[in-house]
Amino acid sequence: MHRKKIQTASEEKSSVLSRSTSLLDMHLEEIVEESEEIRALVSALKVMAPHDKKRDDYEARLWVALTHLDHHVKPAIKEWDRVLDKMPDG
């Protein structure tokens, strides 16, 4: 499902994302997906009546999305730092 990134010569001196690894790519994609889910859930909850029967379900889904986001943010930062450390200075 995840494609391996092919680097070109012009990417040699580029940013961390151009030197990204499949692990970092996967975590970043999960972060984007969970952020979109969180945004949708928060938007729905903001307009939902306090006693709406769906509110508990939406709040539970929001908690799950937030914990899933946390699960990917920490390793993404660790992998980002690892990739950055491997990059040449300059």
Backbone as CSV, one residue per row, in Angstrom:
resi,resn,N_x,N_y,N_z,CA_x,CA_y,CA_z,C_x,C_y,C_z
1,MET,0.817,-1.182,0.000,0.000,0.000,0.000,0.866,1.253,0.000
2,HIS,1.954,1.229,0.757,2.838,2.384,0.794,3.928,2.196,-0.246
3,ARG,4.132,3.209,-1.047,5.136,3.142,-2.094,6.479,3.600,-1.554
4,LYS,7.520,2.946,-2.008,8.865,3.353,-1.629,9.224,4.610,-2.415
5,LYS,9.788,5.582,-1.741,10.130,6.855,-2.354,11.445,6.722,-3.103
6,ILE,11.464,7.151,-4.355,12.664,7.146,-5.175,13.241,8.552,-5.152
7,GLN,14.512,8.659,-4.789,15.145,9.967,-4.728,15.854,10.268,-6.035
8,THR,15.741,11.507,-6.470,16.466,11.966,-7.640,17.658,12.775,-7.171
9,ALA,18.561,13.068,-8.079,19.752,13.839,-7.728,19.383,15.213,-7.196
10,SER,18.313,15.811,-7.715,17.924,17.142,-7.262,17.391,17.129,-5.833
11,GLU,16.990,15.967,-5.344,16.488,15.862,-3.981,17.615,15.671,-2.968
12,GLU,18.814,15.397,-3.428,19.937,15.132,-2.544,20.125,16.215,-1.488
13,LYS,19.955,17.482,-1.867,20.205,18.580,-0.941,18.918,19.199,-0.423
14,SER,17.813,18.496,-0.533,16.514,19.042,-0.171,16.188,18.858,1.301
15,SER,14.908,18.921,1.599,14.413,18.883,2.968,14.273,17.464,3.503
16,VAL,13.877,17.411,4.770,13.652,16.117,5.420,12.607,15.311,4.654
17,LEU,11.545,15.979,4.197,10.485,15.239,3.509,10.966,14.634,2.200
18,SER,11.894,15.270,1.510,12.400,14.680,0.275,13.296,13.478,0.567
19,ARG,13.812,13.401,1.785,14.628,12.257,2.195,13.813,11.305,3.072
20,SER,12.536,11.456,3.024,11.646,10.712,3.892,11.795,9.206,3.722
21,THR,11.411,8.512,4.768,11.406,7.055,4.746,9.961,6.579,4.647
22,SER,9.788,5.333,4.313,8.422,4.795,4.234,7.741,4.863,5.606
23,LEU,8.511,4.714,6.672,7.948,4.801,8.019,7.433,6.214,8.302
24,LEU,8.238,7.220,7.991,7.815,8.597,8.197,6.627,8.932,7.304
25,ASP,6.673,8.501,6.061,5.547,8.731,5.145,4.254,8.149,5.693
26,MET,4.323,6.940,6.230,3.140,6.280,6.770,2.585,7.059,7.957
27,HIS,3.462,7.469,8.866,3.004,8.218,10.032,2.405,9.561,9.614
28,LEU,3.015,10.249,8.678,2.491,11.539,8.231,1.130,11.383,7.559
29,GLU,0.964,10.329,6.777,-0.336,10.085,6.138,-1.411,9.801,7.188
30,GLU,-1.072,9.016,8.199,-2.014,8.730,9.286,-2.365,10.003,10.058
31,ILE,-1.390,10.877,10.258,-1.631,12.143,10.948,-2.611,13.000,10.157
32,VAL,-2.428,13.061,8.843,-3.342,13.834,7.989,-4.758,13.254,8.072
33,GLU,-4.871,11.938,7.934,-6.185,11.293,7.976,-6.878,11.514,9.322
34,GLU,-6.153,11.342,10.412,-6.758,11.516,11.732,-7.113,12.977,11.989
35,SER,-6.288,13.888,11.502,-6.589,15.316,11.656,-7.884,15.682,10.942
36,GLU,-8.086,15.127,9.761,-9.327,15.366,9.026,-10.531,14.792,9.767
37,GLU,-10.362,13.595,10.331,-11.438,12.966,11.099,-11.764,13.796,12.342
38,ILE,-10.723,14.255,13.039,-10.921,15.071,14.234,-11.653,16.359,13.881
39,ARG,-11.243,16.982,12.811,-11.897,18.233,12.391,-13.384,18.003,12.100
40,ALA,-13.697,16.930,11.403,-15.093,16.620,11.077,-15.904,16.332,12.341
41,LEU,-15.330,15.575,13.256,-16.039,15.242,14.488,-16.259,16.476,15.360
42,VAL,-15.249,17.309,15.478,-15.388,18.535,16.279,-16.444,19.445,15.670
43,SER,-16.424,19.585,14.345,-17.435,20.405,13.672,-18.838,19.874,13.939
44,ALA,-19.002,18.564,13.862,-20.314,17.959,14.115,-20.745,18.160,15.563
45,LEU,-19.806,17.979,16.488,-20.143,18.135,17.904,-20.501,19.577,18.259
46,LYS,-19.896,20.533,17.601,-20.174,21.941,17.893,-21.618,22.330,17.572
47,VAL,-22.205,21.688,16.569,-23.581,22.032,16.190,-24.605,21.045,16.752
48,MET,-24.129,19.988,17.368,-25.020,18.955,17.895,-25.624,19.407,19.231
49,ALA,-26.871,19.133,19.409,-27.555,19.453,20.664,-26.921,18.662,21.814
50,PRO,-26.847,19.259,22.999,-26.209,18.585,24.145,-26.796,17.213,24.475
51,HIS,-28.077,17.021,24.228,-28.714,15.748,24.584,-28.985,14.864,23.376
52,ASP,-28.340,15.169,22.243,-28.497,14.352,21.034,-28.017,12.930,21.320
53,LYS,-28.785,11.949,20.851,-28.459,10.543,21.105,-27.141,10.129,20.452
54,LYS,-26.722,10.826,19.404,-25.472,10.491,18.712,-24.240,11.088,19.392
55,ARG,-24.444,11.999,20.332,-23.331,12.721,20.939,-22.312,11.787,21.604
56,ASP,-22.774,10.821,22.368,-21.847,9.886,23.022,-20.988,9.150,22.001
57,ASP,-21.605,8.724,20.901,-20.875,8.022,19.850,-19.819,8.941,19.226
58,TYR,-20.182,10.178,18.922,-19.243,11.124,18.319,-18.104,11.453,19.279
59,GLU,-18.407,11.626,20.547,-17.359,11.910,21.528,-16.411,10.719,21.680
60,ALA,-16.948,9.515,21.635,-16.108,8.318,21.711,-15.209,8.225,20.473
61,ARG,-15.781,8.491,19.315,-14.986,8.488,18.085,-13.902,9.560,18.118
62,LEU,-14.201,10.710,18.703,-13.213,11.778,18.824,-12.066,11.331,19.731
63,TRP,-12.382,10.691,20.843,-11.340,10.194,21.748,-10.450,9.183,21.030
64,VAL,-11.060,8.277,20.284,-10.292,7.277,19.538,-9.390,7.961,18.511
65,ALA,-9.926,8.931,17.793,-9.131,9.643,16.787,-7.970,10.392,17.432
66,LEU,-8.211,11.009,18.573,-7.147,11.736,19.267,-6.046,10.790,19.753
67,THR,-6.427,9.649,20.293,-5.412,8.702,20.763,-4.661,8.088,19.582
68,HIS,-5.362,7.863,18.473,-4.698,7.342,17.278,-3.722,8.382,16.728
69,LEU,-4.103,9.648,16.771,-3.218,10.727,16.348,-1.961,10.732,17.215
70,ASP,-2.150,10.646,18.523,-1.017,10.608,19.450,-0.102,9.426,19.144
71,HIS,-0.689,8.303,18.792,0.055,7.085,18.474,0.983,7.299,17.270
72,HIS,0.611,8.183,16.356,1.428,8.420,15.162,2.312,9.655,15.266
73,VAL,1.943,10.627,16.067,2.745,11.853,16.180,4.098,11.564,16.834
74,LYS,4.097,10.867,17.920,5.351,10.604,18.638,6.368,9.841,17.778
75,PRO,5.968,8.742,17.122,6.945,8.052,16.272,7.340,8.876,15.040
76,ALA,6.433,9.715,14.531,6.782,10.566,13.387,7.881,11.545,13.780
77,ILE,7.771,12.111,14.964,8.803,13.044,15.438,10.131,12.304,15.603
78,LYS,10.084,11.108,16.158,11.300,10.312,16.354,11.939,9.978,15.004
79,GLU,11.132,9.573,14.037,11.659,9.230,12.710,12.157,10.481,11.992
80,TRP,11.448,11.589,12.133,11.886,12.868,11.545,13.294,13.202,12.058
81,ASP,13.481,13.110,13.380,14.784,13.404,13.967,15.861,12.460,13.450
82,ARG,15.515,11.180,13.298,16.481,10.198,12.796,16.897,10.537,11.374
83,VAL,15.922,10.873,10.521,16.216,11.240,9.133,17.063,12.516,9.104
84,LEU,16.692,13.478,9.908,17.425,14.750,9.964,18.876,14.521,10.399
85,ASP,19.073,13.652,11.370,20.431,13.353,11.849,21.299,12.706,10.765
86,LYS,20.690,11.997,9.830,21.427,11.344,8.765,21.774,12.298,7.616
87,MET,21.115,13.468,7.587,21.344,14.413,6.501,22.694,15.113,6.700
88,PRO,23.382,15.396,5.591,24.662,16.103,5.715,24.432,17.540,6.201
89,ASP,25.384,18.048,6.949,25.303,19.438,7.412,25.485,20.388,6.235
90,GLY,24.817,21.524,6.361,25.038,22.544,5.333,23.863,22.987,4.692
